[in-house]
């Protein structure tokens, strides 16, 4: 448990740093002279460069453990932010965002793999995933408003410098505090003594269609992160956007705190959360009479259900083996969705509401999944099925 607490502390600092950029990146790009279409590509290229990092992460994390890649991601992303504070042209921001997307591609799979390695019990693993979600959400509650406040008081350059040094300091502290995966670092003699009698091994496989879930979720999230800051780009608009992101995070924090939810099937939790998420995007697109803060609050609650449940679902489907590769494939699906989401919104926002596009994508994703099938047949797929990892 002590290891998990240390890891949660560093994750909090890292997520605080990253989420603080959400309400300010779009206004910053506008201040450099970027058009909405360019902003869509800027956000999309970040996700696109995630892909090679995710592909590399899946193999190297399973082979070498998580620690070194957590440190690499934090320090490298901090250096990129320091450089970002000095840009003067949109193309420079585009280049730095592409580098940032690559180096941060290692962070999520490495952290999730390390957390999952702290216990072999599925219930405990589910609690660790919920704890990861709680820490993530706690950071995202205060960081958007904090980032917007710093920009309003000190400007973009000082804000990016402050965030960059915070990431670098977090990475340096992680060198001395974040362990390697416990399953990988245990001495061979101890593992040999504690090893139970050999049992028949059942091969667990993640069906390819399950990766539709992170794709449609990240695509809709990318659309929201693109569209919401475009409401207003002045100082007051940046502050308002930061508060709206924080409201959404408060909603997620409430559902993440409901630990009894972990008793229910992760598959059902994911499906129910996606359905509520789709309804929220429909409200954003068509029901403008509903207060924006109320819709975003419920949207955040849906996200608080989805993300820990999705991590638990992938752990169950994989049987607890090759988690680095499994979470890497999940991150790849999310990167592809995050790439197409803002680019599609930037291209089509003059003819159709981007929120409606997100609603359609989420509903199509739900229809492509076996909602009527028994959960057990999905969580224990046939060994003859084509593997996804």
Secondary structure, DSSP 4 states (H G I P E B T S, - for coil): -HHHHHHHHHHHHHHHHHHTTHHHHHHHHHHTT--HHHHHHHHHHHHHTHHHHHHHHHHHHHHH-SHHHHHHHHHHHHHHHHHHTT--SHHHHHHHHHHHHHHTHHHHHHHHHHHHTT-S-HHHHHHHHHHHHHHHHHHHHHHHHHHHHHHHHH-HHHHHHHHHHHHHHHHHHHHHHPPPPHHHHS-HHHHHHHPPPP-PPPPP---GGGHHHHHHHHHHHHHHHHHGGGG--SHHHHHHHHHHHHHHHHHHHHHHT-GGGGGS-HHHHHHHHHHHHHHHHHHHHH-TTS-HHHHHHHHHHHHHHHHHHHHHHHHHHHTTSSHHHHHHHHHHHHHHHHHHHHHHHHHHTTTS-HHHHHHHHHHHHHHTS-TTS-HHHHHT--TTSPP--
